[in-house]
Amino acid sequence: MSQRLRGISVHGLLAAYLAIHSDQAAFPFSLWKMTWPAPEEFEATVPLLWDPSLYELLPEGAEIILEQQIRNRDRDLSFFSRSFTSISPASYTYFWLLVNTRCFYYEDPESTAHIPRHDRMILCPFIDYFNHSDVGCSVTHDSDGFKVEAERAYQVGEEVLTSYGNHSNDFLLVEYGFVLDKNKWDEAKIDSHLMSALSSSQIERLSSAYMLGNYILDENGMCYRTRAALYAQILPPDAWTEFVNGTYLEGEYASEIRAVAHRILESLQHRVSYYEEIARELSYDPAREVLIKRWSQINHLCKAARKEF
């Protein structure tokens, strides 16, 4: 099979194996198969399967991740469809998402050295039972297999959770179809909003200092890069360079910085509220509920950032 699909990603190859073999009587993982979500469960939770008209209602960070996910799926699907015409694109996409939501990172010096880091993945039946928390059991692997190690003592009857990684809720929504109520790794990408307030000279200054883009709000407020873009709108070039180099002393322009920060964040909150209201008017229940929750979380991050100033 791998010869017929030469050039496909490891992700796509694993999906192809499941698509071709999972309905066969000799499929060696029939017990594991009984735990898989039904296709309609993915349709209700995973943005990839939503109506494309809903994509523009996703937060910026989620939309960027989804665009890359669609490119990855389409690339694998094109390889698969040329060789296995009897399996529909929708069916293959189901198995592709099955791999996407249940795979583990795997690295071995001999067998994975030639594989791009993002595609070094493996399926390990039954260890994928664990649900995700921002803090949970560690999952490690070696040549003998995978090991799950508890990070604390668990009480009888308490669900044992693992951490899939330090992921924002935008990432979790697109890749797994859920968001956490509490996520210490959560962040909101605000590039398009912040960059629309920059002049061409400010953009050039940020670009020359490798500070253009990747502007983030998290529970601690604005990241360093976001502050650099904010300060670029106020500080003269020499003072801004001092800020980038870590030698700038706050004070002289504090009131101007505060005013611009409040203006940008207030405008962002209006935008967030707008999308939240649109989400409330959706007739598609699964998308409505998760979009309302996600925009509400981003609104909370905006409020936290405003407290900085």
C-alpha positions in Angstrom: 0.0 0.0 0.0 2.8 2.4 0.9 4.3 1.9 -2.6 0.9 2.9 -4.3 0.8 6.0 -2.0 4.4 7.1 -2.4 4.6 10.8 -1.3 1.7 10.8 1.0 2.3 11.9 4.6 2.5 9.4 7.5 -0.8 10.9 8.7 -2.4 10.1 5.4 -0.9 6.7 5.2 -2.3 5.7 8.6 -5.7 7.0 7.5 -5.4 5.0 4.4 -4.7 1.8 6.3 -7.8 2.3 8.5 -9.9 3.2 5.5 -8.9 0.1 3.6 -8.7 -2.5 6.4 -11.0 -1.5 9.3 -14.1 -3.2 7.8 -12.3 -6.5 7.1 -13.0 -9.5 9.3 -9.3 -9.9 9.9 -8.7 -6.3 11.1 -6.5 -6.9 14.2 -7.9 -3.9 16.2 -11.6 -4.7 16.2 -11.9 -4.0 20.0 -10.2 -0.7 19.5 -12.5 0.1 16.6 -15.5 -0.2 19.0 -14.3 2.9 20.8 -14.0 5.1 17.7 -16.4 8.1 17.4 -19.1 7.9 14.8 -18.8 10.1 11.7 -21.7 12.3 12.9 -19.8 13.0 16.1 -17.0 14.6 14.1 -19.5 16.5 12.1 -20.9 18.0 15.2 -17.6 19.1 16.7 -14.8 19.4 14.2 -14.6 22.7 12.2 -13.2 20.9 9.1 -16.6 19.3 8.6 -18.7 22.5 9.3 -20.3 24.4 6.5 -17.5 26.6 5.0 -19.6 29.7 5.5 -18.9 29.2 9.3 -15.1 29.4 8.9 -15.2 33.2 8.9 -16.7 33.1 12.4 -13.7 31.3 13.9 -11.2 33.4 15.8 -8.1 34.4 13.8 -5.8 31.8 15.4 -8.3 28.9 14.8 -8.9 30.0 11.2 -5.2 29.9 10.4 -4.8 26.5 11.9 -7.9 25.3 10.0 -6.5 26.6 6.7 -3.4 24.5 7.1 -5.4 21.5 8.2 -7.5 21.7 5.0 -4.3 21.9 2.9 -2.9 18.8 4.7 -6.1 16.8 4.3 -6.6 17.8 0.6 -3.0 16.8 -0.2 -3.4 13.4 1.4 -6.8 12.9 -0.1 -5.4 13.6 -3.6 -2.8 10.9 -3.2 -5.4 8.4 -1.8 -8.2 9.1 -4.3 -5.9 8.4 -7.3 -5.3 4.8 -6.1 -8.4 3.9 -4.2 -11.4 5.1 -6.1 -14.0 2.9 -4.3 -13.6 4.8 -1.0 -15.3 8.2 -1.0 -13.6 11.4 0.0 -16.0 11.8 3.0 -15.1 8.3 4.2 -11.4 8.9 3.9 -11.7 12.3 5.7 -13.4 10.5 8.6 -10.4 8.2 9.0 -8.0 11.1 8.5 -9.7 12.9 11.4 -9.6 9.7 13.4 -5.8 9.6 13.0 -5.6 13.4 13.7 -7.4 13.1 17.0 -5.9 9.9 18.3 -2.2 9.9 17.1 0.9 10.4 19.2 4.2 12.0 18.5 6.8 9.3 17.9 10.5 9.7 17.3 13.1 7.1 16.7 16.7 7.9 15.5 16.6 5.1 12.9 13.1 5.0 11.6 11.9 8.6 11.7 15.1 10.6 10.9 13.9 11.1 7.3 10.4 12.2 8.3 9.5 15.8 8.9 9.0 16.5 12.6 5.3 17.4 12.3 4.6 14.1 10.6 6.4 11.8 13.1 3.2 10.2 14.4 2.0 6.8 15.4 -1.2 5.2 16.5 -1.2 3.3 19.9 -4.6 1.7 20.5 -6.2 2.1 23.9 -3.7 4.7 25.2 -5.8 7.2 23.3 -8.6 6.6 25.8 -7.2 9.4 27.9 -8.9 12.8 27.7 -6.9 16.1 27.8 -6.3 18.6 30.5 -3.9 21.5 30.5 -2.1 19.7 33.3 -2.1 15.9 33.4 -0.1 12.7 33.2 3.0 12.7 31.1 3.2 10.5 28.0 6.6 9.4 27.0 8.0 6.7 24.6 11.1 4.7 23.9 12.0 1.7 21.8 9.8 -0.5 24.1 6.6 1.6 23.6 4.7 4.3 25.4 4.4 5.0 29.1 1.8 7.1 30.9 3.0 8.5 34.2 0.7 10.2 36.7 1.8 13.7 37.8 0.0 13.3 41.1 -2.1 10.9 43.2 -5.6 10.3 41.9 -8.6 9.4 44.0 -10.7 6.3 43.4 -13.3 7.2 40.8 -11.5 10.3 39.6 -10.8 10.5 35.8 -7.1 10.2 35.0 -6.2 12.8 32.4 -3.2 13.4 30.1 -1.9 16.6 28.5 -1.8 16.6 24.7 0.6 19.5 24.9 0.7 23.2 25.7 -2.1 24.1 23.3 -4.4 27.0 23.1 -8.2 26.5 22.8 -8.0 27.6 19.2 -5.7 24.7 18.5 -7.8 22.3 20.5 -11.0 23.3 18.7 -9.6 22.8 15.2 -7.5 19.7 15.9 -9.7 17.9 18.4 -13.2 19.5 18.3 -13.4 20.9 21.9 -12.2 23.8 24.1 -11.4 23.7 27.8 -13.2 25.8 30.3 -9.9 26.5 32.0 -6.7 26.4 30.0 -3.5 28.0 31.3 -2.0 27.7 27.8 -4.8 29.6 26.2 -4.1 32.6 24.0 -5.7 34.7 21.3 -4.0 35.7 18.1 -4.7 39.4 17.2 -2.4 40.0 14.2 -5.0 41.3 11.8 -6.6 43.6 14.3 -3.3 45.1 15.6 -1.6 45.4 12.3 -4.5 47.4 10.8 -3.6 50.2 13.2 0.0 50.4 12.1 1.4 52.8 9.5 3.7 51.6 6.7 6.8 53.1 8.5 5.8 51.3 11.8 5.4 48.0 9.9 8.8 48.5 8.3 10.3 49.2 11.7 8.8 46.0 13.2 9.8 44.0 10.2 13.4 45.1 10.3 13.5 44.0 14.0 11.9 40.7 13.2 8.9 41.8 15.3 6.2 41.8 12.6 3.3 39.4 13.4 2.5 36.7 15.9 0.8 39.1 18.3 -0.8 37.3 21.2 -3.0 37.9 24.2 -2.9 35.4 27.1 -4.0 35.3 30.7 -1.0 37.4 31.6 -1.9 40.1 29.1 0.1 41.2 26.0 3.1 39.2 25.0 6.4 41.0 24.3 5.9 41.1 20.6 2.4 42.6 21.0 3.8 45.3 23.2 6.5 46.0 20.6 3.8 46.6 18.0 1.9 48.8 20.5 4.9 50.8 21.5 5.9 51.3 17.8 2.8 53.5 17.5 4.0 55.8 20.3 7.7 55.8 20.8 10.2 57.6 18.6 12.6 55.2 16.8 15.4 55.6 19.3 13.2 54.9 22.3 11.5 52.0 20.6 14.9 50.4 19.8 15.7 50.7 23.5 12.4 48.8 24.3 13.3 46.1 21.8 16.8 45.8 23.4 15.3 45.7 26.9 16.9 49.0 28.0 13.8 51.3 27.8 12.7 52.8 31.0 8.9 53.2 31.3 7.7 56.7 32.2 7.8 59.5 29.6 5.2 58.1 27.2 3.2 56.1 29.8 -0.1 58.0 29.4 0.1 57.9 25.6 0.8 54.1 25.6 -2.1 53.6 28.0 -4.5 55.5 25.8 -3.5 53.6 22.7 -3.6 50.3 24.5 -7.2 51.0 25.8 -8.3 52.1 22.4 -7.0 49.0 20.6 -8.3 46.6 23.2 -11.7 48.3 23.4 -12.0 48.1 19.6 -11.0 44.4 19.8 -13.6 43.8 22.5 -16.3 45.3 20.2 -15.2 43.0 17.4 -15.2 40.0 19.8 -18.7 40.9 21.0 -19.9 41.3 17.4 -18.8 37.8 16.5 -20.2 36.4 19.7 -23.6 37.9 18.8 -23.5 36.4 15.3 -22.7 33.0 16.8 -25.8 33.3 19.1 -27.9 33.7 16.0 -26.7 30.5 14.3 -29.1 27.7 13.7 -26.4 25.1 13.7 -26.3 24.1 17.3 -22.8 22.5 17.7 -21.0 25.4 16.0 -23.1 27.9 17.9 -22.3 26.7 21.4 -18.6 26.3 20.9 -18.2 29.6 19.0 -20.1 31.5 21.8 -17.8 29.9 24.4 -14.6 30.6 22.4 -15.4 34.3 21.7 -16.4 34.7 25.4 -13.0 33.3 26.4 -11.2 35.7 24.1 -13.3 38.6 25.6 -11.9 37.5 29.0 -8.4 37.7 27.6 -9.0 41.2 26.4 -10.3 42.3 29.8 -7.2 40.8 31.4 -5.0 42.7 29.0 -6.7 46.0 29.8 -5.9 45.6 33.5 -2.2 45.9 32.5 -2.7 49.6 31.6 
